[in-house]
Amino acid sequence: KNEVEQSPQNLTAQEGEFITINCSYSVGISALHWLQQHPGGGIVSLFMLSSGKKKHGRLIATINIQEKHSSLHITASHPRDSAVYICAPNPTGSARQLTFGSGTQLTVLP
Amino acid sequence: DTGVSQDPRHKITKRGQNVTFRCDPISEHNRLYWYRQTLGQGPEFLTYFQNEAQLEKSRLLSDRFSAERPKGSFSTLEIQRTEQGDSAMYLCASRSGLANTGELFFGEGSRLTVL
């Protein structure tokens, strides 16, 4: 059983749509990262959160520790948002490493 | 600050050859991580350094793999006697602070193709 489940695996949206990507995990965590990966491989950290909600521009990340669930929202999506979005919880029992989801491939069409 | 840099970005080699990747983390970051990522999958943990000490290694890291961080700054990941199954993107990341805190910064990755 995967420790981290992301949904959907693939998502195609029209420009301007509101996007939601979900992440469920099975372990206790101290924090959770949302990462963005563009073609070519580079990964950018979007958020690190341990409770509640964070907002950066058009991106919003929420987490519910009790339900072991996090969501990433993109408002007014744009083709440049097209990328793979990866959820990465930091398990409390593992002080040193993250557990990664397999990612959600988002394509935003103009 | 130039961020985390990795070299080379791409490497094509024949099976059986040795390859070495280098990672230069953000200068004040004491924690450095190596990950491997294959197509369509999330990154998988390989190994972790705190300063020059290699504190954790994944079972994925066979005896053909070795990583070093001799002065607590840059790190190298060497793969000996490469196999086709080693073809992947090798990612380096660094962060500062306590074990479970601090934003993680990734390099662009080194893509290995073993023919």
Backbone of each chain as ProteinMPNN parsed JSONL, in Angstrom:
{"seq_chain_A": "KNEVEQSPQNLTAQEGEFITINCSYSVGISALHWLQQHPGGGIVSLFMLSSGKKKHGRLIATINIQEKHSSLHITASHPRDSAVYICAPNPTGSARQLTFGSGTQLTVLP", "coords_chain_A": {"N_chain_A": [[0.85, -1.181, 0.0], [0.629, 2.176, -0.956], [2.145, 4.853, 0.787], [1.496, 7.428, 0.274], [-1.036, 8.928, -1.501], [-2.081, 10.396, -4.441], [-4.513, 12.375, -6.115], [-6.25, 13.817, -8.905], [-4.434, 11.518, -11.09], [-3.869, 12.476, -13.574], [-4.755, 15.557, -15.05], [-6.637, 17.662, -17.003], [-7.329, 20.937, -17.89], [-9.194, 23.889, -18.736], [-7.943, 27.124, -19.51], [-8.2, 29.43, -16.877], [-9.841, 27.959, -15.251], [-10.649, 26.631, -11.97], [-8.52, 24.725, -10.048], [-8.087, 21.661, -8.328], [-6.003, 19.588, -6.483], [-5.539, 16.582, -4.83], [-4.21, 15.038, -1.855], [-3.581, 12.233, 0.018], [-2.398, 10.641, 2.932], [-0.788, 8.116, 4.926], [0.726, 8.066, 7.196], [1.91, 9.473, 10.319], [2.793, 12.892, 10.36], [5.187, 15.584, 10.361], [5.292, 17.755, 8.777], [4.239, 18.871, 5.511], [5.063, 18.913, 2.13], [4.403, 20.659, -0.882], [5.255, 20.273, -4.183], [6.481, 21.434, -7.35], [7.047, 20.279, -10.58], [8.586, 20.814, -13.572], [8.712, 19.943, -17.112], [11.8, 18.421, -17.987], [12.812, 18.297, -15.488], [13.491, 19.917, -13.186], [12.696, 20.705, -9.825], [10.543, 22.606, -7.846], [9.92, 23.953, -4.703], [6.755, 24.587, -3.522], [5.068, 24.94, -1.291], [5.454, 24.518, 2.235], [3.825, 23.058, 4.794], [2.303, 22.636, 8.014], [-0.039, 22.83, 9.284], [-3.421, 24.005, 8.867], [-3.687, 26.503, 6.465], [-2.109, 27.848, 3.571], [-1.233, 30.551, 1.42], [-0.134, 31.612, -1.737], [0.105, 33.88, -4.045], [-1.719, 32.786, -6.771], [-1.978, 30.289, -5.782], [-3.069, 27.955, -3.37], [-2.705, 26.134, -0.437], [-3.907, 23.566, 1.63], [-4.244, 21.778, 4.719], [-5.305, 18.987, 6.602], [-4.601, 17.661, 9.448], [-5.684, 15.735, 11.17], [-7.329, 14.238, 9.486], [-5.479, 13.374, 7.737], [-4.913, 14.54, 5.203], [-4.364, 16.611, 2.394], [-4.732, 19.451, 0.268], [-4.109, 21.027, -2.858], [-4.747, 24.007, -4.397], [-5.394, 25.79, -7.377], [-6.104, 28.891, -8.482], [-7.78, 30.605, -11.169], [-6.447, 29.304, -13.406], [-3.596, 28.907, -15.582], [-1.926, 28.377, -18.725], [0.851, 28.25, -18.169], [0.92, 27.052, -15.737], [0.992, 24.406, -16.191], [2.334, 21.396, -15.336], [3.961, 18.875, -13.306], [2.632, 18.112, -10.206], [3.632, 17.456, -6.983], [3.075, 15.789, -3.983], [4.531, 15.705, -0.807], [4.863, 14.276, 2.089], [6.419, 14.707, 5.297], [7.407, 12.317, 7.284], [6.898, 11.821, 10.807], [8.283, 9.859, 12.15], [10.535, 9.541, 10.674], [13.216, 11.284, 10.632], [14.608, 12.405, 8.652], [13.892, 12.212, 5.96], [11.721, 12.63, 3.119], [8.521, 11.383, 2.014], [7.324, 10.647, -1.109], [4.557, 11.435, -3.243], [3.277, 10.064, -6.348], [2.707, 12.031, -8.074], [0.768, 14.533, -9.846], [-0.143, 15.095, -13.056], [-0.665, 18.048, -14.539], [-2.336, 19.716, -17.082], [-2.936, 22.696, -18.614], [-5.015, 24.123, -20.832], [-4.985, 26.595, -23.396]], "CA_chain_A": [[0.0, 0.0, 0.0], [1.405, 3.396, -0.971], [1.95, 5.725, 1.939], [0.992, 8.698, -0.225], [-1.902, 8.777, -2.663], [-2.504, 11.657, -5.024], [-5.57, 12.287, -7.13], [-6.138, 12.75, -9.89], [-3.088, 11.313, -11.623], [-3.781, 13.387, -14.71], [-5.826, 16.549, -15.031], [-6.605, 18.649, -18.082], [-8.269, 22.011, -17.589], [-9.165, 25.06, -19.603], [-7.411, 28.312, -18.864], [-9.153, 30.145, -16.039], [-10.538, 27.065, -14.328], [-10.162, 26.398, -10.608], [-7.925, 23.382, -10.021], [-7.822, 21.056, -7.012], [-5.251, 18.331, -6.455], [-5.661, 16.029, -3.483], [-3.154, 14.167, -1.349], [-3.878, 11.519, 1.264], [-1.224, 9.921, 3.413], [-1.182, 7.175, 5.971], [1.636, 8.123, 8.337], [1.951, 10.741, 11.035], [3.775, 13.762, 9.741], [5.516, 16.85, 11.008], [5.047, 18.792, 7.775], [3.962, 18.344, 4.18], [5.525, 19.792, 1.058], [3.876, 20.589, -2.247], [6.346, 20.557, -5.104], [6.111, 21.567, -8.75], [8.113, 19.797, -11.44], [8.365, 21.095, -14.985], [9.465, 19.068, -18.011], [13.23, 18.703, -17.838], [13.173, 17.722, -14.21], [13.683, 20.771, -12.027], [11.612, 20.71, -8.844], [10.445, 23.823, -7.049], [9.05, 23.819, -3.541], [5.69, 25.594, -3.517], [4.625, 25.162, 0.086], [5.678, 23.571, 3.318], [2.849, 23.416, 5.811], [2.062, 21.639, 9.052], [-1.419, 22.979, 9.739], [-4.181, 25.098, 8.314], [-3.766, 26.934, 5.071], [-1.151, 28.851, 3.123], [-1.579, 31.119, 0.11], [0.93, 32.334, -2.405], [-0.411, 34.241, -5.35], [-2.922, 32.029, -7.155], [-1.887, 28.955, -5.199], [-3.509, 27.796, -1.984], [-2.528, 24.768, 0.076], [-4.558, 23.316, 2.912], [-3.935, 20.474, 5.293], [-6.074, 18.544, 7.752], [-3.728, 16.666, 10.066], [-6.489, 14.641, 11.743], [-7.819, 13.4, 8.402], [-4.315, 12.985, 6.93], [-5.288, 14.95, 3.852], [-3.973, 17.954, 1.986], [-5.141, 19.83, -1.074], [-3.476, 22.164, -3.521], [-5.694, 24.666, -5.288], [-4.884, 26.831, -8.268], [-7.195, 29.725, -8.978], [-7.535, 31.253, -12.466], [-5.314, 28.551, -13.959], [-2.951, 29.443, -16.776], [-1.088, 27.326, -19.34], [2.176, 28.115, -17.543], [0.787, 26.195, -14.548], [1.13, 23.017, -16.618], [3.501, 20.791, -14.684], [3.611, 17.794, -12.378], [2.557, 18.581, -8.823], [3.976, 16.318, -6.128], [2.844, 15.925, -2.552], [5.621, 15.015, -0.118], [4.805, 14.38, 3.542], [7.635, 14.453, 6.073], [6.937, 11.493, 8.402], [7.488, 12.153, 12.096], [9.215, 8.816, 12.566], [11.735, 9.597, 9.851], [13.619, 12.673, 10.825], [15.541, 12.868, 7.629], [13.532, 12.075, 4.564], [10.343, 12.801, 2.704], [7.858, 10.349, 1.23], [6.756, 11.383, -2.232], [3.519, 10.891, -4.093], [3.73, 9.858, -7.731], [2.513, 13.263, -8.822], [-0.405, 14.813, -10.672], [0.216, 15.815, -14.277], [-1.667, 19.057, -14.873], [-2.218, 20.411, -18.368], [-3.916, 23.775, -18.746], [-5.125, 24.48, -22.244], [-5.349, 28.016, -23.606]], "C_chain_A": [[0.892, 1.24, 0.0], [1.095, 4.227, 0.253], [1.332, 7.045, 1.525], [0.178, 8.452, -1.494], [-2.306, 10.158, -3.158], [-3.62, 11.405, -6.026], [-5.927, 13.69, -7.617], [-4.686, 12.558, -10.331], [-2.828, 12.242, -12.795], [-4.985, 14.316, -14.696], [-5.61, 17.523, -16.172], [-7.69, 19.675, -17.822], [-8.158, 23.098, -18.648], [-8.629, 26.25, -18.811], [-8.513, 29.034, -18.089], [-9.881, 29.271, -15.041], [-9.865, 27.0, -12.966], [-9.738, 24.933, -10.515], [-7.786, 22.92, -8.575], [-7.095, 19.732, -7.199], [-5.245, 17.851, -5.01], [-4.525, 15.079, -3.139], [-3.608, 13.551, -0.038], [-2.665, 10.706, 1.652], [-1.608, 9.119, 4.642], [-0.329, 7.266, 7.229], [1.474, 9.445, 9.069], [3.06, 11.605, 10.473], [4.053, 14.974, 10.61], [5.259, 18.013, 10.061], [4.765, 18.11, 6.446], [4.39, 19.391, 3.159], [4.672, 19.582, -0.182], [4.978, 21.088, -3.168], [5.806, 20.649, -6.52], [7.307, 21.142, -9.596], [7.737, 20.034, -12.899], [9.11, 20.077, -15.839], [10.941, 19.436, -17.983], [13.717, 18.391, -16.453], [13.225, 18.629, -13.012], [12.47, 20.793, -11.123], [11.692, 21.986, -8.021], [9.513, 23.548, -5.887], [8.033, 24.947, -3.547], [5.287, 25.963, -2.09], [5.232, 24.121, 1.004], [4.702, 23.979, 4.415], [2.636, 22.273, 6.788], [0.664, 21.768, 9.635], [-2.091, 24.069, 8.918], [-4.026, 25.308, 6.827], [-2.66, 27.929, 4.783], [-1.535, 29.3, 1.727], [-0.369, 31.851, -0.446], [0.451, 32.629, -3.816], [-1.703, 33.506, -5.651], [-2.954, 30.627, -6.558], [-2.303, 28.976, -3.737], [-3.287, 26.345, -1.592], [-3.199, 24.661, 1.429], [-4.16, 21.942, 3.411], [-4.835, 20.22, 6.484], [-5.296, 17.38, 8.37], [-4.526, 15.473, 10.582], [-6.955, 13.687, 10.652], [-6.69, 12.929, 7.487], [-4.589, 13.293, 5.455], [-4.839, 16.383, 3.607], [-4.469, 18.2, 0.573], [-4.324, 21.018, -1.556], [-4.494, 22.726, -4.506], [-4.967, 25.701, -6.126], [-6.085, 27.614, -8.778], [-6.787, 30.361, -10.307], [-6.347, 30.604, -13.175], [-4.874, 29.113, -15.317], [-2.106, 28.34, -17.396], [0.287, 27.167, -18.706], [2.127, 27.327, -16.23], [0.952, 24.719, -14.901], [2.443, 22.448, -16.107], [3.022, 19.561, -13.925], [3.664, 18.361, -10.968], [2.688, 17.376, -7.899], [3.743, 16.691, -4.671], [3.928, 15.122, -1.823], [5.502, 15.222, 1.39], [6.162, 14.066, 4.176], [7.217, 13.652, 7.298], [7.633, 11.851, 9.704], [8.502, 11.112, 12.529], [10.523, 8.837, 11.803], [12.209, 11.033, 9.844], [14.312, 13.246, 9.605], [15.003, 12.854, 6.204], [12.045, 12.303, 4.349], [9.846, 11.539, 2.024], [7.102, 11.061, 0.12], [5.575, 10.653, -2.846], [4.056, 10.754, -5.51], [3.429, 11.055, -8.618], [1.202, 13.333, -9.575], [0.061, 15.633, -11.871], [-0.927, 16.756, -14.638], [-1.341, 19.68, -16.221], [-3.324, 21.443, -18.449], [-3.903, 24.255, -20.19], [-5.542, 25.937, -22.409], [-6.737, 28.146, -24.201]], "O_chain_A": [[1.793, 1.364, 0.829], [-0.048, 4.305, 0.704], [0.704, 7.716, 2.344], [0.663, 7.836, -2.443], [-2.808, 10.983, -2.395], [-3.665, 10.371, -6.691], [-5.91, 14.642, -6.837], [-3.815, 13.353, -9.977], [-1.715, 12.731, -12.986], [-6.097, 13.905, -14.366], [-4.547, 18.131, -16.298], [-8.84, 19.32, -17.564], [-7.157, 23.202, -19.357], [-8.838, 26.36, -17.602], [-9.621, 29.22, -18.593], [-10.474, 29.775, -14.087], [-8.673, 27.277, -12.828], [-10.497, 24.026, -10.857], [-7.409, 23.701, -7.701], [-7.52, 18.873, -7.971], [-4.977, 18.621, -4.088], [-3.959, 14.412, -4.004], [-3.973, 14.258, 0.9], [-1.982, 10.146, 0.794], [-2.605, 9.398, 5.307], [-0.63, 6.61, 8.226], [0.966, 10.418, 8.511], [4.139, 11.111, 10.147], [3.259, 15.337, 11.477], [5.031, 19.137, 10.507], [5.023, 16.918, 6.28], [4.118, 20.582, 3.306], [4.271, 18.46, -0.49], [5.55, 22.16, -2.97], [4.799, 20.023, -6.853], [8.433, 21.583, -9.366], [6.726, 19.535, -13.393], [10.033, 19.419, -15.359], [11.295, 20.615, -17.959], [14.92, 18.233, -16.245], [13.021, 18.158, -11.894], [11.338, 20.889, -11.598], [12.762, 22.389, -7.563], [8.438, 22.976, -6.067], [8.398, 26.122, -3.573], [5.182, 27.138, -1.738], [5.491, 22.988, 0.599], [4.746, 25.107, 4.908], [2.771, 21.1, 6.439], [0.228, 20.907, 10.4], [-1.43, 24.939, 8.35], [-4.216, 24.387, 6.033], [-2.311, 28.751, 5.63], [-2.093, 28.53, 0.945], [0.319, 32.594, 0.254], [0.398, 31.742, -4.668], [-2.667, 33.586, -4.889], [-3.885, 29.865, -6.82], [-1.948, 29.877, -2.977], [-3.644, 25.433, -2.337], [-3.076, 25.552, 2.27], [-3.789, 21.061, 2.636], [-5.099, 21.121, 7.28], [-5.336, 16.257, 7.868], [-4.093, 14.328, 10.447], [-6.979, 12.473, 10.853], [-6.932, 12.161, 6.555], [-4.504, 12.421, 4.59], [-4.922, 17.243, 4.484], [-4.608, 17.269, -0.22], [-3.912, 21.881, -0.781], [-5.031, 22.001, -5.343], [-4.059, 26.388, -5.659], [-6.971, 27.06, -9.428], [-5.608, 30.624, -10.547], [-5.366, 31.272, -13.502], [-5.656, 29.694, -16.07], [-1.618, 27.46, -16.686], [0.839, 26.067, -18.701], [3.168, 26.975, -15.676], [1.043, 23.875, -14.01], [3.521, 22.959, -16.41], [1.831, 19.249, -13.905], [4.636, 19.014, -10.589], [1.946, 16.401, -8.02], [4.153, 17.752, -4.199], [4.206, 13.98, -2.192], [5.983, 16.224, 1.918], [6.94, 13.267, 3.656], [6.721, 14.232, 8.265], [8.827, 12.152, 9.708], [9.477, 11.441, 13.205], [11.507, 8.228, 12.225], [11.667, 11.883, 9.138], [14.572, 14.448, 9.54], [15.623, 13.442, 5.318], [11.232, 12.184, 5.266], [10.629, 10.733, 1.523], [6.325, 11.979, 0.384], [5.574, 9.427, -2.962], [5.133, 11.253, -5.837], [3.842, 11.095, -9.777], [0.602, 12.308, -9.9], [0.593, 16.732, -11.714], [-2.019, 16.315, -14.997], [-0.215, 20.113, -16.466], [-4.506, 21.11, -18.363], [-2.885, 24.734, -20.69], [-6.361, 26.446, -21.643], [-7.203, 29.259, -24.443]]}, "seq_chain_B": "DTGVSQDPRHKITKRGQNVTFRCDPISEHNRLYWYRQTLGQGPEFLTYFQNEAQLEKSRLLSDRFSAERPKGSFSTLEIQRTEQGDSAMYLCASRSGLANTGELFFGEGSRLTVL", "coords_chain_B": {"N_chain_B": [[22.723, 34.167, -4.161], [22.913, 31.125, -5.788], [21.344, 28.904, -5.792], [20.664, 25.335, -5.741], [22.943, 23.423, -7.489], [23.585, 21.077, -10.079], [25.695, 18.687, -11.681], [26.869, 16.495, -14.239], [24.155, 17.78, -16.315], [23.058, 16.024, -18.069], [23.812, 12.656, -18.847], [25.088, 10.191, -20.835], [25.859, 6.851, -21.018], [27.677, 3.789, -21.476], [26.65, 0.497, -20.609], [28.139, -0.867, -17.728], [30.09, 1.015, -17.375], [31.511, 3.531, -15.183], [29.954, 6.238, -13.467], [29.841, 9.62, -12.298], [28.153, 11.978, -10.342], [27.734, 15.377, -9.442], [26.825, 17.549, -6.783], [26.162, 20.783, -5.794], [25.165, 22.307, -2.994], [22.99, 24.878, -1.6], [24.831, 27.371, -0.014], [24.748, 27.745, 2.831], [23.37, 25.599, 3.731], [23.103, 22.747, 5.715], [22.115, 20.25, 5.369], [21.81, 17.629, 3.082], [20.424, 15.898, 0.371], [20.005, 13.014, -1.669], [18.094, 11.874, -4.38], [16.312, 9.538, -6.473], [14.632, 9.445, -9.532], [12.325, 7.919, -11.599], [10.634, 7.674, -14.785], [7.405, 8.992, -14.644], [7.071, 8.538, -11.978], [7.237, 9.509, -8.494], [10.0, 11.099, -6.76], [12.495, 8.964, -5.257], [13.957, 8.269, -2.175], [17.47, 8.235, -1.687], [19.912, 8.804, -0.204], [21.229, 10.616, 2.64], [22.831, 13.462, 3.991], [24.16, 15.063, 6.811], [25.885, 17.811, 7.26], [29.149, 16.648, 6.839], [28.614, 14.059, 7.392], [27.244, 10.978, 6.519], [24.157, 10.087, 7.158], [22.019, 8.437, 6.656], [21.019, 5.774, 4.543], [19.252, 4.508, 1.77], [17.694, 1.324, 1.116], [17.67, 1.093, -1.557], [20.081, 1.915, -2.413], [22.47, 0.281, -3.703], [25.512, -1.734, -3.414], [26.924, -0.801, -5.515], [26.616, 1.837, -5.606], [27.837, 4.885, -4.329], [28.15, 7.583, -2.106], [29.43, 10.771, -1.245], [30.371, 13.444, 0.932], [32.675, 15.228, 1.417], [33.699, 17.617, 2.67], [31.572, 18.697, 3.816], [30.297, 20.37, 2.12], [29.935, 20.432, -1.125], [28.609, 17.505, -2.776], [29.147, 14.171, -3.987], [27.858, 11.619, -6.094], [28.434, 8.421, -6.944], [28.169, 5.914, -9.378], [28.972, 2.689, -9.917], [29.9, 0.33, -12.443], [27.626, 0.539, -14.228], [24.179, -0.235, -14.86], [21.395, -0.933, -17.06], [19.068, -0.497, -15.696], [19.713, 1.539, -14.022], [19.194, 3.861, -15.263], [17.819, 6.976, -14.968], [16.528, 9.987, -13.397], [18.64, 11.786, -11.362], [18.351, 13.416, -8.448], [19.268, 16.169, -6.435], [18.951, 17.691, -3.269], [18.736, 20.342, -0.854], [18.666, 21.651, 2.491], [18.333, 23.817, 5.337], [18.45, 24.067, 8.926], [16.529, 22.42, 11.509], [15.815, 18.856, 11.736], [13.239, 18.167, 10.624], [12.326, 20.492, 9.591], [12.36, 23.507, 7.627], [12.522, 24.722, 4.365], [12.759, 22.81, 1.406], [15.17, 22.723, -1.097], [15.603, 22.041, -4.461], [17.89, 20.773, -6.92], [18.371, 20.945, -10.528], [18.635, 18.435, -11.433], [20.276, 15.417, -12.588], [20.291, 13.705, -15.472], [20.5, 10.36, -16.231], [21.353, 8.107, -18.735], [21.657, 4.825, -19.517], [23.103, 2.823, -21.848]], "CA_chain_B": [[22.634, 32.72, -3.991], [22.59, 30.552, -7.085], [20.526, 27.727, -5.632], [21.329, 24.037, -5.799], [23.359, 23.119, -8.854], [24.006, 19.7, -10.3], [26.5, 18.529, -12.874], [26.301, 17.105, -15.433], [22.697, 17.733, -16.425], [22.734, 14.808, -18.828], [24.94, 11.75, -19.02], [24.786, 8.951, -21.543], [27.003, 5.978, -20.838], [27.457, 2.389, -21.824], [26.551, -0.419, -19.472], [29.424, -1.303, -17.187], [30.949, 2.165, -17.093], [31.259, 4.264, -13.938], [29.571, 7.64, -13.64], [29.832, 10.406, -11.065], [27.377, 13.208, -10.367], [28.119, 16.327, -8.399], [25.788, 18.463, -6.309], [26.582, 21.906, -4.954], [23.959, 22.812, -2.336], [23.012, 26.268, -1.157], [26.044, 27.372, 0.805], [24.567, 27.64, 4.285], [22.554, 24.431, 4.042], [23.911, 21.653, 6.232], [21.497, 18.954, 5.059], [21.841, 17.365, 1.644], [19.688, 14.67, 0.046], [19.996, 12.5, -3.036], [16.897, 11.122, -4.745], [16.272, 9.022, -7.837], [13.277, 9.522, -10.067], [12.093, 7.319, -12.916], [9.54, 8.306, -15.517], [6.051, 8.796, -14.132], [7.092, 8.258, -10.55], [7.82, 10.52, -7.635], [11.379, 10.81, -6.349], [12.74, 7.978, -4.207], [15.097, 8.642, -1.336], [18.678, 7.418, -1.781], [20.793, 8.994, 0.931], [21.1, 11.905, 3.327], [24.001, 13.936, 4.723], [24.139, 16.237, 7.673], [27.286, 18.234, 7.109], [29.894, 15.643, 6.074], [28.233, 12.723, 7.845], [26.156, 10.294, 5.8], [23.382, 9.583, 8.276], [21.013, 7.449, 6.274], [21.057, 5.259, 3.169], [18.123, 3.679, 1.411], [18.009, -0.01, 0.595], [17.841, 1.237, -3.013], [21.479, 2.24, -2.668], [23.233, -0.962, -3.682], [26.937, -1.523, -3.186], [27.518, -0.126, -6.674], [26.394, 3.275, -5.398], [28.499, 5.478, -3.176], [27.999, 9.029, -2.041], [30.328, 11.419, -0.299], [30.292, 14.892, 1.101], [33.905, 15.243, 2.21], [33.939, 18.82, 3.47], [30.287, 19.233, 4.244], [29.752, 21.341, 1.156], [29.419, 19.703, -2.283], [28.497, 16.058, -2.623], [29.209, 13.382, -5.213], [27.182, 10.322, -6.133], [29.089, 7.606, -7.96], [27.569, 4.619, -9.701], [29.964, 1.833, -10.577], [29.386, -0.784, -13.267], [26.233, 0.919, -14.459], [23.24, -1.161, -15.486], [20.336, -0.196, -17.736], [18.089, -0.129, -14.691], [20.145, 2.754, -13.325], [18.734, 5.021, -16.03], [16.867, 7.733, -14.149], [16.957, 11.329, -13.044], [19.202, 11.816, -10.017], [18.054, 14.742, -7.913], [19.897, 16.571, -5.181], [18.215, 18.749, -2.581], [19.376, 20.743, 0.388], [17.929, 22.56, 3.358], [18.989, 24.152, 6.594], [17.558, 23.979, 10.06], [16.343, 21.161, 12.213], [15.602, 17.71, 10.851], [11.982, 18.137, 9.888], [11.897, 21.847, 9.256], [13.154, 24.133, 6.579], [12.105, 24.479, 2.994], [13.685, 21.97, 0.66], [15.516, 23.293, -2.392], [16.076, 21.002, -5.368], [18.622, 21.076, -8.13], [17.694, 20.634, -11.785], [18.748, 17.005, -11.671], [21.205, 14.853, -13.568], [19.592, 12.597, -16.138], [21.422, 9.306, -16.654], [20.876, 7.096, -19.678], [22.622, 3.733, -19.661], [22.789, 2.093, -23.085]], "C_chain_B": [[22.161, 32.096, -5.289], [21.726, 29.313, -6.948], [21.361, 26.468, -5.673], [21.702, 23.75, -7.245], [23.87, 21.695, -8.946], [24.731, 19.608, -11.642], [26.928, 17.075, -13.027], [24.775, 17.05, -15.431], [22.244, 16.464, -17.151], [23.994, 13.965, -18.959], [24.444, 10.504, -19.727], [26.028, 8.078, -21.442], [26.645, 4.566, -21.268], [27.413, 1.562, -20.547], [27.937, -0.872, -19.039], [30.372, -0.17, -16.853], [30.575, 2.769, -15.734], [30.849, 5.698, -14.265], [29.583, 8.33, -12.269], [29.038, 11.682, -11.287], [27.801, 14.089, -9.192], [26.942, 17.212, -8.056], [26.436, 19.542, -5.45], [25.336, 22.497, -4.306], [24.053, 24.318, -2.1], [24.013, 26.347, -0.004], [25.792, 27.195, 2.298], [23.754, 26.424, 4.704], [23.427, 23.27, 4.522], [23.351, 20.283, 5.87], [21.388, 18.78, 3.551], [21.257, 15.991, 1.394], [19.925, 14.301, -1.418], [18.725, 11.667, -3.223], [17.066, 10.588, -6.169], [14.819, 9.051, -8.291], [13.221, 8.878, -11.448], [10.805, 7.868, -13.492], [8.182, 7.962, -14.916], [5.957, 8.508, -12.656], [7.599, 9.459, -9.772], [9.243, 10.156, -7.269], [11.422, 9.759, -5.244], [14.019, 8.356, -3.471], [16.257, 7.682, -1.551], [19.546, 7.551, -0.536], [20.716, 10.423, 1.424], [22.385, 12.212, 4.086], [23.607, 15.083, 5.634], [25.589, 16.671, 7.828], [28.03, 17.149, 6.336], [29.478, 14.223, 6.412], [27.056, 12.181, 7.034], [25.326, 9.558, 6.836], [22.39, 8.5, 7.899], [21.188, 7.07, 4.809], [19.849, 4.365, 2.931], [18.614, 2.291, 0.996], [18.175, 0.016, -0.915], [19.309, 1.438, -3.374], [22.306, 0.964, -2.554], [24.71, -0.654, -3.498], [27.628, -0.923, -4.409], [27.41, 1.402, -6.541], [27.189, 3.744, -4.191], [28.353, 6.991, -3.252], [28.926, 9.569, -0.977], [29.999, 12.899, -0.198], [31.484, 15.28, 1.979], [34.101, 16.473, 3.089], [32.638, 19.445, 3.935], [29.717, 20.276, 3.321], [29.185, 20.574, -0.03], [29.388, 18.207, -1.976], [28.654, 15.398, -3.988], [28.461, 12.073, -5.013], [27.806, 9.542, -7.278], [28.332, 6.304, -8.136], [28.611, 3.824, -10.459], [29.25, 0.741, -11.369], [27.907, -0.56, -13.583], [25.458, -0.162, -15.194], [22.117, -0.33, -16.121], [19.26, 0.255, -16.748], [18.472, 1.095, -13.871], [19.695, 4.01, -14.057], [17.612, 5.712, -15.27], [17.352, 9.167, -14.056], [17.451, 11.27, -11.604], [19.112, 13.26, -9.508], [18.771, 14.964, -6.594], [19.059, 17.694, -4.574], [18.943, 19.113, -1.297], [18.428, 21.614, 1.203], [18.717, 22.79, 4.627], [18.028, 23.864, 7.729], [17.498, 22.593, 10.662], [15.834, 20.094, 11.268], [14.345, 17.822, 10.009], [11.486, 19.513, 9.483], [12.745, 22.387, 8.123], [12.675, 23.732, 5.211], [13.198, 23.705, 2.276], [13.916, 22.601, -0.703], [16.146, 22.207, -3.26], [16.956, 21.582, -6.466], [17.82, 20.675, -9.346], [17.777, 19.151, -12.131], [19.809, 16.649, -12.694], [20.543, 13.629, -14.171], [20.614, 11.61, -16.672], [20.712, 8.359, -17.607], [21.978, 6.064, -19.846], [22.211, 2.887, -20.859], [23.174, 0.626, -22.985]], "O_chain_B": [[21.128, 32.489, -5.833], [21.401, 28.71, -7.971], [22.591, 26.513, -5.644], [20.851, 23.828, -8.131], [24.499, 21.177, -8.024], [24.433, 20.334, -12.59], [27.321, 16.459, -12.036], [24.181, 16.339, -14.621], [21.179, 15.915, -16.869], [25.093, 14.484, -19.155], [23.504, 9.848, -19.279], [27.131, 8.528, -21.751], [25.475, 4.207, -21.403], [28.052, 1.888, -19.547], [28.788, -1.212, -19.861], [31.349, -0.366, -16.13], [29.481, 2.548, -15.213], [31.341, 6.292, -15.224], [29.364, 7.701, -11.234], [29.221, 12.379, -12.285], [28.166, 13.611, -8.118], [26.156, 17.584, -8.927], [27.164, 19.248, -4.502], [24.528, 23.125, -4.99], [25.08, 24.94, -2.373], [24.029, 25.484, 0.873], [26.586, 26.532, 2.966], [23.478, 26.235, 5.889], [24.363, 22.858, 3.837], [24.028, 19.269, 6.041], [20.931, 19.675, 2.839], [21.553, 15.036, 2.112], [20.03, 15.17, -2.284], [18.339, 10.876, -2.362], [17.853, 11.111, -6.958], [13.905, 8.725, -7.533], [13.975, 9.246, -12.349], [9.987, 8.451, -12.78], [7.855, 6.794, -14.707], [4.869, 8.259, -12.137], [8.297, 10.317, -10.312], [9.652, 9.009, -7.452], [10.519, 9.671, -4.412], [15.026, 8.714, -4.082], [16.066, 6.466, -1.594], [19.88, 6.557, 0.11], [20.216, 11.316, 0.741], [22.957, 11.34, 4.74], [22.822, 15.955, 5.263], [26.403, 15.983, 8.445], [27.576, 16.761, 5.259], [29.946, 13.277, 5.778], [26.023, 12.834, 6.887], [25.745, 8.516, 7.341], [21.968, 7.723, 8.756], [21.466, 7.912, 3.956], [19.475, 3.565, 3.788], [19.761, 2.103, 0.59], [18.742, -0.908, -1.5], [19.726, 1.165, -4.499], [22.779, 0.605, -1.476], [25.118, 0.505, -3.434], [28.806, -0.572, -4.338], [28.047, 2.148, -7.286], [27.21, 3.08, -3.154], [28.425, 7.589, -4.326], [29.179, 8.931, 0.045], [29.435, 13.506, -1.108], [31.312, 15.62, 3.15], [34.644, 16.344, 4.186], [32.613, 20.588, 4.393], [28.774, 20.986, 3.673], [28.05, 20.102, 0.044], [30.044, 17.722, -1.054], [28.334, 15.993, -5.017], [28.435, 11.504, -3.922], [27.72, 9.946, -8.437], [27.91, 5.675, -7.165], [29.076, 4.242, -11.52], [28.158, 0.296, -11.015], [27.055, -1.379, -13.24], [25.997, -0.894, -16.025], [21.916, 0.83, -15.763], [18.616, 1.283, -16.957], [17.658, 1.625, -13.116], [19.805, 5.111, -13.519], [16.585, 5.105, -14.966], [18.421, 9.522, -14.554], [16.755, 10.759, -10.726], [19.712, 14.179, -10.064], [18.865, 14.068, -5.755], [18.525, 18.54, -5.291], [19.671, 18.301, -0.726], [17.509, 22.232, 0.665], [19.648, 22.051, 4.946], [16.893, 23.453, 7.489], [18.311, 21.72, 10.36], [15.464, 20.387, 10.132], [14.387, 17.595, 8.8], [10.335, 19.666, 9.074], [13.734, 21.774, 7.723], [12.45, 22.554, 4.931], [14.39, 23.912, 2.504], [12.963, 22.972, -1.388], [17.097, 21.541, -2.851], [16.786, 22.727, -6.883], [16.722, 20.13, -9.226], [17.071, 18.673, -13.018], [20.188, 17.458, -13.541], [20.269, 12.646, -13.482], [21.484, 11.968, -17.465], [19.617, 7.872, -17.324], [23.091, 6.386, -20.264], [21.123, 2.312, -20.889], [22.979, -0.13, -23.937]]}, "name": "protein", "num_of_chains": 2, "seq": "KNEVEQSPQNLTAQEGEFITINCSYSVGISALHWLQQHPGGGIVSLFMLSSGKKKHGRLIATINIQEKHSSLHITASHPRDSAVYICAPNPTGSARQLTFGSGTQLTVLPDTGVSQDPRHKITKRGQNVTFRCDPISEHNRLYWYRQTLGQGPEFLTYFQNEAQLEKSRLLSDRFSAERPKGSFSTLEIQRTEQGDSAMYLCASRSGLANTGELFFGEGSRLTVL"}
